[in-house]
């Protein structure tokens, strides 16, 4: 069975996990937003040359990033739900 591959940033910016400075986080977010807007434009996109491959990588990075954050939020909500007092009979 093939192993699962998760997209990672190919652009020369710091990863969100190691970025300490807000400027690095902003640069990451702007790269992802640019890719999303570029794809939304949708007209005459050449995915094989020019900016196409870089924007596609950034879009996959955005999707992987959002998926990871959603998983973390789910874990936090489950932990909070389990820790919340259960309502008793009135």
C-alpha positions as CSV (number, residue, x, y, z in Angstrom):
1,X,0.0,0.0,0.0
2,X,1.3,3.5,-0.9
3,X,2.2,5.8,1.9
4,X,0.3,9.0,2.4
5,X,2.0,12.2,1.2
6,X,1.1,15.5,2.8
7,X,1.9,18.7,1.0
8,X,4.6,20.9,2.5
9,X,5.6,24.4,1.6
10,X,8.1,24.6,-1.2
11,X,8.4,28.4,-1.0
12,X,11.4,29.8,0.8
13,X,9.5,30.8,4.0
14,X,9.7,29.6,7.5
15,X,7.4,26.7,8.5
16,X,4.7,27.7,10.9
17,X,5.9,25.3,13.5
18,X,9.3,26.9,13.7
19,X,8.4,30.5,12.9
20,X,8.8,32.7,15.9
21,X,8.5,36.1,14.4
22,X,5.0,37.5,13.3
23,X,6.5,38.6,10.0
24,X,7.3,34.9,9.2
25,X,3.7,33.9,10.0
26,X,2.4,36.8,7.9
27,X,4.6,35.8,5.0
28,X,3.3,32.2,5.2
29,X,-0.4,33.3,5.4
30,X,0.1,35.7,2.5
31,X,1.6,32.9,0.3
32,X,-1.4,30.7,1.1
33,X,-3.9,33.5,0.4
34,X,-2.2,34.4,-2.9
35,X,-2.5,30.8,-4.0
36,X,-6.1,30.6,-3.0
37,X,-7.0,33.8,-4.8
38,X,-4.9,32.7,-7.9
39,X,-6.9,29.5,-8.1
40,X,-10.2,31.3,-7.6
41,X,-9.5,33.5,-10.6
42,X,-9.4,30.2,-12.6
43,X,-8.9,31.7,-16.0
44,X,-6.3,30.2,-18.3
45,X,-4.3,28.6,-15.4
46,X,-1.4,26.5,-16.6
47,X,-0.7,24.1,-13.8
48,X,2.4,22.7,-15.5
49,X,4.5,25.8,-16.1
50,X,5.0,29.4,-15.0
51,X,3.5,30.1,-11.6
52,X,1.1,27.2,-11.8
53,X,3.2,24.5,-9.9
54,X,4.2,27.0,-7.2
55,X,0.7,28.1,-6.6
56,X,-0.6,24.5,-6.6
57,X,2.0,23.6,-4.0
58,X,0.9,26.6,-1.9
59,X,-2.7,25.6,-2.2
60,X,-2.0,22.1,-1.1
61,X,0.0,23.5,1.8
62,X,-3.0,25.6,2.7
63,X,-5.3,22.6,2.7
64,X,-2.9,20.5,4.7
65,X,-2.4,23.4,7.2
66,X,-6.2,23.9,7.6
67,X,-6.7,20.1,8.0
68,X,-4.0,20.0,10.8
69,X,-5.5,23.0,12.6
70,X,-9.0,21.4,12.4
71,X,-7.7,18.2,13.9
72,X,-6.1,20.1,16.7
73,X,-9.3,22.1,17.4
74,X,-11.3,18.8,17.4
75,X,-8.9,17.4,20.0
76,X,-9.3,20.5,22.1
77,X,-13.1,20.4,22.0
78,X,-13.2,16.7,22.8
79,X,-10.9,17.3,25.8
80,X,-13.1,20.2,27.0
81,X,-16.3,18.2,26.4
82,X,-14.9,15.2,28.5
83,X,-13.8,17.6,31.3
84,X,-17.1,19.5,31.4
85,X,-19.4,18.5,34.4
86,X,-22.2,16.3,33.3
87,X,-25.7,17.7,34.0
88,X,-27.4,15.8,36.8
89,X,-31.1,15.4,37.6
90,X,-32.8,18.6,38.6
